[in-house]
Amino acid sequence: MQGEDTKMRNEEYSSFRQLLGEGINDNSKKQSTFLIGIDGCGGSGKSTFADKIKEDFLDVTVVHMDDFYLPSSLIMKIEPTKKPIGADFDWIRLLNQVLEPLSQEKVG
């Protein structure tokens, strides 16, 4: 069963890779930066998936949201279910260090 799961994931990734390649080629005529967000639970394979994309395409930079957690002194000290989604991230730093430079065709 595990071998079948691996085969299916490889086939799914192969299809994704083809679609991504087509999207990048179509998009490259409009702009030089192509931003992809990968979401999922902890341990679900987001970093592995991002690393695979980086292996298969040139000029890829992976930005991990873990690098944008607020310092513990700034994290809201309330029940996690009562926090707004994303409350523990430094969205301003992400905007300044990654998103704004990318929007200006600069390295983030």
C-alpha positions as CSV (number, residue, x, y, z in Angstrom):
1,M,0.0,0.0,0.0
2,Q,2.8,2.4,0.9
3,G,4.4,1.9,-2.6
4,E,1.1,2.8,-4.2
5,D,0.8,6.0,-2.2
6,T,4.3,7.0,-3.2
7,K,3.5,6.3,-6.8
8,M,0.3,8.3,-6.7
9,R,2.1,11.2,-5.0
10,N,4.8,11.1,-7.7
11,E,2.2,11.1,-10.4
12,E,0.3,13.9,-8.8
13,Y,3.4,16.0,-8.4
14,S,4.4,15.3,-12.0
15,S,1.0,16.7,-13.1
16,F,1.4,19.7,-10.8
17,R,4.9,20.3,-12.1
18,Q,3.7,20.3,-15.7
19,L,0.9,22.8,-14.8
20,L,3.3,24.9,-12.8
21,G,5.7,25.0,-15.6
22,E,3.0,26.1,-18.0
23,G,1.8,28.8,-15.6
24,I,5.4,30.1,-15.1
25,N,5.9,30.3,-18.9
26,D,2.6,32.1,-19.4
27,N,3.2,34.4,-16.5
28,S,6.8,35.2,-17.4
29,K,5.6,37.4,-20.3
30,K,3.7,39.6,-17.8
31,Q,6.1,39.7,-14.8
32,S,9.3,38.0,-13.6
33,T,8.1,37.0,-10.2
34,F,5.7,34.1,-9.6
35,L,4.6,33.7,-6.0
36,I,3.2,30.4,-4.7
37,G,1.8,29.9,-1.2
38,I,1.7,26.4,0.4
39,D,-0.5,25.9,3.4
40,G,-1.1,22.9,5.6
41,C,-0.9,21.5,9.1
42,G,2.4,21.0,10.9
43,G,4.3,17.9,9.5
44,S,2.1,17.6,6.4
45,G,5.0,18.0,4.0
46,K,5.0,21.7,3.1
47,S,8.7,22.1,3.3
48,T,9.3,18.8,1.4
49,F,7.0,20.0,-1.3
50,A,8.6,23.4,-1.5
51,D,12.1,21.8,-1.7
52,K,10.9,19.6,-4.5
53,I,9.7,22.7,-6.4
54,K,13.1,24.3,-5.8
55,E,14.9,21.3,-7.1
56,D,12.8,21.3,-10.3
57,F,12.8,25.0,-11.2
58,L,15.6,27.5,-11.5
59,D,15.7,30.7,-9.4
60,V,13.3,29.6,-6.6
61,T,13.5,31.1,-3.2
62,V,11.6,29.4,-0.3
63,V,10.4,31.6,2.5
64,H,9.2,29.8,5.6
65,M,6.6,31.5,7.7
66,D,8.2,30.1,10.8
67,D,10.9,32.7,10.2
68,F,8.2,35.4,10.8
69,Y,6.9,34.4,14.2
70,L,6.7,37.3,16.6
71,P,9.1,37.2,19.6
72,S,7.5,35.4,22.5
73,S,7.3,38.7,24.4
74,L,4.9,40.0,21.7
75,I,2.7,36.9,21.4
76,M,-0.8,37.3,22.7
77,K,-1.2,35.4,26.0
78,I,-4.7,34.2,25.5
79,E,-6.4,30.9,24.6
80,P,-5.3,29.9,21.1
81,T,-8.9,29.4,20.0
82,K,-9.6,33.0,20.9
83,K,-6.7,34.4,18.9
84,P,-7.3,35.8,15.4
85,I,-5.8,33.6,12.7
86,G,-2.2,34.6,12.1
87,A,-2.0,36.6,15.4
88,D,1.5,35.2,16.2
89,F,3.1,36.3,12.9
90,D,5.0,39.5,12.2
91,W,3.0,40.5,9.1
92,I,4.6,43.9,8.9
93,R,8.1,42.3,8.7
94,L,6.9,39.9,6.0
95,L,5.4,42.7,4.0
96,N,8.6,44.8,4.3
97,Q,11.2,42.1,3.8
98,V,9.5,39.8,1.3
99,L,6.3,41.0,-0.3
100,E,7.1,44.7,-1.1
101,P,10.5,43.9,-2.6
102,L,9.0,41.2,-4.7
103,S,6.2,43.5,-5.9
104,Q,9.0,45.9,-7.1
105,E,10.8,43.1,-8.9
106,K,13.6,43.1,-6.2
107,V,15.0,40.2,-4.2
108,G,13.1,39.8,-0.9
